[in-house]
Amino acid sequence: MEILEEPFQREILEIRSELREMRDDLKRFMERSNKDYLESILADFRRSFSEVLIRHVEDEIEEGLRQNMVEGCEMKEACKTRFQGLLKESASLIRDVDDAANEETIDAFRSKLRDLQFKAPYDQCERCFMEALRLQEKQIDLLRSMRIYETKDEKRRESQDLPVEVVVKEILEPLNSKQRLQILKALAGETKSFSNLSELTGLRGGNLLFHIQKLLDSGMILQQHERGDYMITEKGYRALLGISEVYSKLNLKS
């Protein structure tokens, strides 16, 4: 009997070992598949999101120039067309999903506008150029917030230790709320109006606005025009994916 038990036990151990290896292989496969799937979703999201954002930026260019350029100037329409051309060209950098814009590219766009400013014939031209410069710098800030454009100094800072205070302020505190996480999760699928978010969270008026403002201030979401629908930003989407990945890896129970 004992002679039969020893081979049997050895066989059981071998089976367990093989099952363990199969489980580990399956786990690695699933991790790779999930990663590829998330990266695919993120790439598709960035492409769709970038087109929506470019349209938003182009509308802002049109509105800013219309409202703030000098009225009654005979050169207004010609200058407006030039400004729009330059600004729309730089806005197209938002589509650069894989290749981030470098400092030389950004400096070239700035130089084009400065060259036009240098040739400006009238004193009142300063006002129009200041508006064009404002819109251009706003675009650059947007590119920076989307991590499409980083200066060399910013890249060096990124390689240093994790900035705890910034992480807490920019990520953890804005998402330290059930309602704000609900809002971010809902906006990952589609844009939502204030009333949609009110129905989703059960919050009304100032209470809901408080949570929305937290997400707006942190750059997790943005609003399409004044009183328009709300949409998630790339920062918000990446934060949501990060939370989902952490949740999955920690094997938390719902």
CORGIKA-V825889 format. One record per residue. N is the residue number from 0. RES is the residue in three letters. SS is DSSP state (H for helix, E for strand, C for the rest). NEAR is the number of other C-alpha atoms within 12 Angstrom. D_FIRST is the distance of its C-alpha to the first C-alpha in Angstrom with 1 decimal. Layout:
# CORGIKA-V825889
n/res/ss/near/d_first
N/RES/SS/NEAR/D_FIRST
N/RES/SS/NEAR/D_FIRST
This chain:
# CORGIKA-V825889
n/res/ss/near/d_first
0/MET/C/7/0.0
1/GLU/H/8/3.8
2/ILE/H/9/5.4
3/LEU/H/10/5.3
4/GLU/H/11/6.4
5/GLU/H/12/9.1
6/PRO/H/13/10.9
7/PHE/H/14/10.7
8/GLN/H/14/12.3
9/ARG/H/14/14.7
10/GLU/H/14/15.7
11/ILE/H/14/16.5
12/LEU/H/14/18.6
13/GLU/H/14/20.3
14/ILE/H/14/21.2
15/ARG/H/14/22.5
16/SER/H/14/24.5
17/GLU/H/14/26.0
18/LEU/H/14/26.9
19/ARG/H/14/28.5
20/GLU/H/14/30.5
21/MET/H/14/31.6
22/ARG/H/14/32.6
23/ASP/H/14/34.6
24/ASP/H/14/36.2
25/LEU/H/15/37.2
26/LYS/H/15/38.6
27/ARG/H/14/40.7
28/PHE/H/15/41.9
29/MET/H/17/42.9
30/GLU/H/17/44.7
31/ARG/H/14/46.6
32/SER/H/14/47.4
33/ASN/H/21/48.6
34/LYS/H/19/50.7
35/ASP/H/14/52.2
36/TYR/H/16/52.9
37/LEU/H/22/54.6
38/GLU/H/18/56.6
39/SER/H/14/57.7
40/ILE/H/20/58.7
41/LEU/H/29/60.6
42/ALA/H/21/62.4
43/ASP/H/17/63.5
44/PHE/H/28/64.5
45/ARG/H/31/66.6
46/ARG/H/22/68.4
47/SER/H/22/69.3
48/PHE/H/31/70.1
49/SER/H/30/72.3
50/GLU/H/21/74.4
51/VAL/H/26/74.9
52/LEU/H/33/75.7
53/ILE/H/29/78.2
54/ARG/H/21/80.1
55/HIS/H/27/80.2
56/VAL/H/32/81.5
57/GLU/H/29/84.1
58/ASP/H/21/85.3
59/GLU/H/29/85.7
60/ILE/H/36/87.6
61/GLU/H/26/90.0
62/GLU/H/19/90.5
63/GLY/H/27/91.0
64/LEU/H/32/93.5
65/ARG/H/22/95.3
66/GLN/H/17/95.7
67/ASN/H/24/96.4
68/MET/C/31/98.5
69/VAL/C/25/102.2
70/GLU/C/17/104.1
71/GLY/C/9/107.2
72/CYS/C/18/106.4
73/GLU/C/15/107.4
74/MET/C/19/104.3
75/LYS/H/26/101.8
76/GLU/H/19/100.3
77/ALA/H/14/100.2
78/CYS/H/28/98.5
79/LYS/H/32/96.1
80/THR/H/19/95.1
81/ARG/H/24/94.5
82/PHE/H/37/92.5
83/GLN/H/32/90.4
84/GLY/H/22/89.6
85/LEU/H/31/88.5
86/LEU/H/38/86.5
87/LYS/H/30/84.7
88/GLU/H/26/83.9
89/SER/H/35/82.3
90/ALA/H/38/80.5
91/SER/H/30/78.8
92/LEU/H/34/76.7
93/ILE/H/39/74.6
94/ARG/H/31/73.1
95/ASP/C/24/71.7
96/VAL/C/25/68.1
97/ASP/C/15/66.7
98/ASP/C/14/69.7
99/ALA/C/23/71.1
100/ALA/E/29/74.9
101/ASN/C/23/76.0
102/GLU/H/22/78.9
103/GLU/H/15/81.1
104/THR/H/21/80.8
105/ILE/H/30/81.6
106/ASP/H/20/84.5
107/ALA/H/17/85.8
108/PHE/H/31/86.0
109/ARG/H/28/87.7
110/SER/H/18/90.2
111/LYS/H/25/91.2
112/LEU/H/33/92.2
113/ARG/H/21/94.0
114/ASP/H/15/95.9
115/LEU/H/24/97.1
116/GLN/H/26/98.1
117/PHE/H/15/100.1
118/LYS/C/15/102.1
119/ALA/C/19/102.8
120/PRO/C/15/106.6
121/TYR/C/17/107.1
122/ASP/C/14/106.6
123/GLN/C/19/105.0
124/CYS/H/26/102.3
125/GLU/H/21/100.5
126/ARG/H/22/99.4
127/CYS/H/34/97.8
128/PHE/H/36/96.0
129/MET/H/23/94.7
130/GLU/H/31/93.1
131/ALA/H/41/91.6
132/LEU/H/31/90.3
133/ARG/H/23/88.8
134/LEU/H/33/87.0
135/GLN/H/37/85.8
136/GLU/H/23/84.4
137/LYS/H/21/82.7
138/GLN/H/35/81.0
139/ILE/H/33/79.9
140/ASP/H/21/78.4
141/LEU/H/30/76.5
142/LEU/H/35/75.2
143/ARG/H/26/74.1
144/SER/H/22/72.4
145/MET/C/30/70.4
146/ARG/C/29/69.5
147/ILE/C/32/71.3
148/TYR/E/33/73.7
149/GLU/C/26/73.1
150/THR/C/23/75.4
151/LYS/H/14/74.3
152/ASP/H/12/74.6
153/GLU/H/16/72.4
154/LYS/H/17/69.7
155/ARG/H/11/69.8
156/ARG/H/13/69.5
157/GLU/H/14/66.4
158/SER/C/11/64.6
159/GLN/C/11/65.0
160/ASP/C/11/62.8
161/LEU/C/11/62.1
162/PRO/C/14/65.4
163/VAL/H/13/64.0
164/GLU/H/12/67.2
165/VAL/H/14/67.8
166/VAL/H/16/64.3
167/VAL/H/15/64.7
168/LYS/H/18/68.3
169/GLU/H/24/67.8
170/ILE/H/30/64.3
171/LEU/H/24/62.7
172/GLU/C/22/65.7
173/PRO/C/33/66.9
174/LEU/C/33/63.5
175/ASN/C/19/62.8
176/SER/C/20/63.6
177/LYS/H/17/61.8
178/GLN/H/28/65.0
179/ARG/H/38/65.7
180/LEU/H/34/62.1
181/GLN/H/28/62.6
182/ILE/H/45/65.9
183/LEU/H/43/64.5
184/LYS/H/31/61.6
185/ALA/H/27/64.0
186/LEU/H/32/66.4
187/ALA/C/30/63.6
188/GLY/C/20/63.9
189/GLU/C/23/67.7
190/THR/C/26/70.9
191/LYS/E/29/71.6
192/SER/C/26/74.9
193/PHE/H/31/75.6
194/SER/H/21/75.3
195/ASN/H/22/72.0
196/LEU/H/32/70.6
197/SER/H/25/72.1
198/GLU/H/18/70.3
199/LEU/H/23/67.0
200/THR/H/26/67.2
201/GLY/C/18/69.2
202/LEU/C/23/71.7
203/ARG/C/19/75.4
204/GLY/H/16/78.4
205/GLY/H/12/78.4
206/ASN/H/18/74.8
207/LEU/H/27/73.5
208/LEU/H/25/76.1
209/PHE/H/19/74.8
210/HIS/H/33/71.3
211/ILE/H/40/72.7
212/GLN/H/23/75.0
213/LYS/H/29/72.1
214/LEU/H/39/70.4
215/LEU/H/27/73.8
216/ASP/H/22/74.6
217/SER/C/29/71.3
218/GLY/C/32/71.6
219/MET/C/38/68.6
220/ILE/E/38/70.8
221/LEU/E/36/74.3
222/GLN/E/26/76.9
223/GLN/C/25/78.6
224/HIS/C/17/82.2
225/GLU/C/12/83.7
226/ARG/C/13/82.2
227/GLY/C/16/80.0
228/ASP/C/21/76.3
229/TYR/E/33/73.7
230/MET/E/36/71.3
231/ILE/E/40/68.4
232/THR/C/40/69.1
233/GLU/H/38/66.9
234/LYS/H/34/66.3
235/GLY/H/38/65.2
236/TYR/H/37/63.0
237/ARG/H/29/61.3
238/ALA/H/30/60.9
239/LEU/H/33/59.3
240/LEU/H/26/56.8
241/GLY/H/20/56.0
242/ILE/H/22/55.3
243/SER/H/20/53.1
244/GLU/H/18/51.1
245/VAL/H/13/50.7
246/TYR/H/14/49.6
247/SER/H/17/47.0
248/LYS/H/15/45.6
249/LEU/C/11/45.5
250/ASN/C/10/43.5
251/LEU/C/11/45.9
252/LYS/C/7/45.4
253/SER/C/6/48.3
